[in-house]
């Protein structure tokens, strides 16, 4: 192993942590983070050889050596040896094994194991306005803004089979109707049950900031390749600007999303607020544009169904699935060597206490 491989392995562990995923440049195999410890292994081997060479040797192996060497008729058997004599060298051998295993642990071996690629797809939350103004029919003379929007959302969801998609419905309050899921049929069933709030009722308002804040909280723990919020509304924020307590402004929600790595796209539908005489009053979309821009997203204004369909197509292209990258899991393997060292040392001590002690 060269020093560059050791540096790469060390960087992998620092980035990924113990048992983490290293960058794609890491290769599979076993490397040492402290190769200098191999010098200690050489020292241990040298010490063991020196100890073995200086072991005491008996001047004779049996009584037959005491006999007259000129008398070939004497053929005496060697002296009998006990089990203690046979196994007396085992404790020093175990000591050497323990020392070598400890050196191996100090060298910090790590194994690079190919990790399965992360699942494709993104975590995406649709924030849909259900205030009473979504009942206007300026997108399509035959259908309300709400009906047109749901039809296009269904088409959008079906085109993104790999995504985890959820829905937040909002008017005066924001409700998580469906958390991000790949069960798109259950998601579409929840979408079809959405109803607009009663006109001029206590919930008939537009809390864009609260909706984005709810979406950010739901996506905070997501681990997908990307986190995206799509806000579809036909009005202006009219809740947080009334200085009500516990309300969040769109820009503040955008800051929370930016900190969590969540991109927000904002879509304003319709020609504005409809007056009692049927005319439309233009909206101020500054806050919505700032909301999207602060998170790296885009904002659009759609005044008919074709424009809204085009926007969904552009969002689909902008948030295309990134190719899944194969990672490498880095696992520390010093614990095995450390366990071998402990077991060998314990056995050596146990055998010595049992009487396998070699005389100096």
C-alpha positions, 0 to 999 in steps of 0.5 A: 500500500502506498502513502496516497492510498492511505491518505485517500482512505483517511479522507474517506473516514474523515468525510464519512465517519466510521461505517459511513459512505466514502466518495465515489473515487474510493476503491473496494479493498482493504487498506491501512490508515497507519502503515508505519505500524508495520515497522513495529511488526518487524520489531516484534518478529525480530524480538521473537526470533532473538528470544527463541535463539537464546532459549536454554538447551539441555546438553543431552537429549537422553540417557543413551548419550551418557553411555560409552560411545564406543559400545554400540550394543547399548541402545537406550531409549530417550528420556520420557517427556511430560505434557508440560515439556511439550507445551512449554513453548506455547505461551511465548508463541501466544505472546508473539501472536498477541503482539502481532495482532496488537500491531495490526490493530494499531495499523488501523485496517479499513475495508472499502465495500461497494455500497448500493446506490441511493434510491432515485427520485426526489422528495417533493411536496405540493402546496395547493391553495384551497381558498375560496378564490380558487373557484374562479373560472378564468383558467377555463370557462368550464372549470374552476381554477381548483379543478384545472389545477387538480387535473394537471397535478395528477398528470404531473404526479403520474409522470414522476413515478420515482419520486416521493410526493406529498401534499400540503393544502392551505388556506388560513391554515396549512394541513399536511394532507399526505406525507411524501410517498411513492404510493401515488394512487393513495396520493391522488385519492387524497387529492381528489378529496380536497375541498375549497374552504367556504367563501368569507368563512373563518378559514378563507385566507391565504397563508403561503408562509405557513404552507411552505413552513409546514412543507419544510418541516415535513421534508427536514428528515428526508434523505432523497437526492433532492428536496423540492416544494411547489407552491400553487396559489392564486392569491397574496399572503394575507395572514402573516402581514396582519402581525398575527402571533405564531405566523411565518412570512413567506420570506422567513419560510424561504430562509428555513428552506434554504438552510435545509437544502429545499428548493421552492418553485412558486406558481401563481394562477389566474388573473388576480382577485375577482371583484363582485362586478366580475373584473379581476384585480392584479396581484402583487407577486413580489413576496412569491418571487422572493420566496422562490428566488431565496431558495434557488427556485423559479416563479411563474405566472399562469393565466390559462390552462395551457400556461399552467401545463407548460409550467408543470412541464418545465418543473418536471424538466428542472427537477429531473432525477439525477443519476444514482451514484455508487458509493463505498462504505468504509468499515474499520476492521481493527476490532478483529485484530484487537480481539485476537490480541486480547484472546492470545494474551489471555490464553498465554497468561492462563497457560502460565498460571497452569504451570506451563512456565519455561525455566530460564 
